[in-house]
Each structure stands twice: as structure tokens, then as C-alpha cells.
């Protein structure tokens, strides 16, 4: 029993060390883009509107826009996505949370939501302050100043698939249920590849041809 405890303790120490050695990605603004920019907001039935000052809030990855000195999150369920330019196309994941389109095939898409690493941010910040920032949905632009951090905000990517309009998280138990039955063998072979990873967008993009 003592030997088992020492093995588990050693494994936990190695895992903690590996996590600490990982490079933490950070941004120095409460928004993904350094400046609010023009965007085309795509709606149902092929409609769209133009917004002059828009961005993605990193507290939850939601689409926001400025009206006067206020930063607002739309409540319009007819919004399907946002295009900031030819390289930054986003699709709705949940509510106004937007995922950047990384790859597409047969009307299926790989999406990436970039937002605060909540666990790390809470560790680094006073819990009450962290919770206030993470739950912020609408505020005056100046209100974000109280959350300025010299070290920047830790961010991480979370991946999703949009399959014929239905969004699912990029995790094995959800994805395997939606693989084309005729391509189950290909999926199994891919899962056996030691170099394939659920955290690697290039690996995930290889799944797109396997969906119906």
C-alpha cells in the first residue's frame, strides 16, 4: 500500500510539473481583437447587418458590439455568425458564444472558441473579482478597465463541430455517435493513431470527411 501511495504521489508530481511547464497563452485585453472593428452579422433567411464596432469578449467568447460607451451582447436568436474579415469567420456555438471556423467540408465545420482559462484565471485572481469578470455580459467600456492585468489574461481554446447545423463538443463520446456508419472503421483507425489528438485542430479537421 505504501509503495502504491508513493507511485501515485510521484505521478501527480510529474503531472503538476508538466502542467506548469506548458506555455500559457495570454492576451492583454478583455477582448480578443486589440481594437473593435467592422463586422458583418449573419442572420437567418440570408439576411445580414453591418456593425461598425464589434469584438469577441474573452470572458466567455461571446460576440459583443459597442453602442455609445456601452459594450453590449445581442439577445437576437436570429444571429447565426459573424464575419470580421476574410480570415475571421465565426459561427454561433451557444447563445452569443462564437467559434471561429477552422475547417469546413460538406456543410460541416470545425469551430474553436477562444476564451478565458477559467480555472487558471480564478487561481491567479481574487475569486470574487474573477467571478464578476467571467459573468459580465453587458457593461460600459470603461468598466472593463478595473480588470486590466499587467500579466495579461490566460486563454485557452475549446473545440466544437457543427454538423448540418447541430453543434456538439469535440469529444469522443459525442463525435463517435455521429460518424457515418460506413466510415466507422476509418474512425477506429484514427483513434488508434498515437499522434492523433483531441486537442489538436489539425487532427480534429481530419474527422470532417467522416460525418454524413
DRENVOTI-157148 format. One record per residue (C-alpha): residue in three letters; z, y, x. Coordinates in steps of 0.05 Angstrom, whole numbers, plus 5000, padded with zeros to 4 digits. Layout:
N
ALAZYX
...
end
This chain:
212
UNK500050005000
UNK501750475057
UNK495150335091
UNK491350475025
UNK495051135018
UNK493151345088
UNK485851165075
UNK485751575011
UNK489152155046
UNK484052135102
UNK478352115053
UNK481052725015
UNK481953105080
UNK474752955101
UNK472153165033
UNK476053815036
UNK473553965105
UNK466353825084
UNK467154295025
UNK470054845069
UNK464254775118
UNK459054875064
UNK455755555066
UNK457955955006
UNK452356374975
UNK454557064955
UNK451857684922
UNK454658384928
UNK453358604857
UNK455758374788
UNK448358284772
UNK443157824801
UNK438058354818
UNK440158944861
UNK437359434810
UNK435959404736
UNK428559304726
UNK422959284675
UNK422458634636
UNK418258314581
UNK422757984529
UNK419157404496
UNK420557254424
UNK418656744371
UNK411656744340
UNK408557004404
UNK411857684399
UNK414958074457
UNK418258734471
UNK418659144535
UNK425459334564
UNK425859864619
UNK432659684649
UNK434458944648
UNK438058454692
UNK441857784695
UNK449457834695
UNK452457354744
UNK458957264706
UNK455356754662
UNK447956804677
UNK446257194613
UNK440657684601
UNK443158404597
UNK440059084589
UNK442359804594
UNK442660284536
UNK445360954558
UNK451160784604
UNK452760124569
UNK450759424592
UNK449259014531
UNK447758284516
UNK442858174459
UNK445157754399
UNK438057624375
UNK436756884368
UNK429257004368
UNK429257134443
UNK426056554479
UNK425756814550
UNK424957404597
UNK419657554649
UNK421558064702
UNK415257964743
UNK410357404761
UNK415657064805
UNK421657124759
UNK420556784692
UNK426856584654
UNK427756144593
UNK433756124546
UNK438655564560
UNK444355724512
UNK445756364475
UNK443156904522
UNK444356494585
UNK437756464621
UNK434955954670
UNK429556124720
UNK423355684713
UNK422655304778
UNK417254804758
UNK413254614696
UNK409054024674
UNK406453814605
UNK410454364570
UNK416854114604
UNK420754564651
UNK425954534706
UNK430855114697
UNK436055404744
UNK441955824720
UNK444956234777
UNK451956484762
UNK458956564790
UNK462055944822
UNK467855984773
UNK472555514808
UNK471855864876
UNK471856554845
UNK478456414809
UNK481456134873
UNK479556764911
UNK481557264857
UNK487657414815
UNK486956944756
UNK487657484702
UNK482357914736
UNK477657324745
UNK478257124672
UNK476857844650
UNK470557874691
UNK467957184672
UNK468857324598
UNK465758014600
UNK459858064551
UNK458858804539
UNK461459394577
UNK459760074604
UNK456060034670
UNK461860374707
UNK466759844682
UNK463659344730
UNK465959774788
UNK473059514782
UNK470358834802
UNK466959064866
UNK468758594923
UNK467358724996
UNK466357985009
UNK461557914950
UNK461557424892
UNK460756674905
UNK454956404864
UNK452155714851
UNK446055404816
UNK446354954755
UNK440054584735
UNK437254414666
UNK430954104637
UNK427354394577
UNK423753804546
UNK419054004490
UNK423654584475
UNK430254204478
UNK434754394536
UNK439053864570
UNK443353884633
UNK440153564694
UNK445052984698
UNK443152254699
UNK446452024634
UNK442652554594
UNK436052514631
UNK435151754630
UNK435351754554
UNK429252194552
UNK424851854604
UNK418251574577
UNK419450824565
UNK413150664605
UNK416051034665
UNK422950734667
UNK421150334729
UNK419050964766
UNK425551294746
UNK429650694772
UNK425850704838
UNK427051454845
UNK434551364833
UNK434750844888
UNK431851334939
UNK437551544985
UNK434152214997
UNK433552394923
UNK438952864897
UNK441153154830
UNK442853794867
UNK436053884899
UNK430854264858
UNK425053924895
UNK427953244876
UNK429053454804
UNK421953714797
UNK419453004811
UNK422452794744
UNK417853244703
UNK411952754702
UNK416752214675
UNK418152574610
UNK413852464548
end
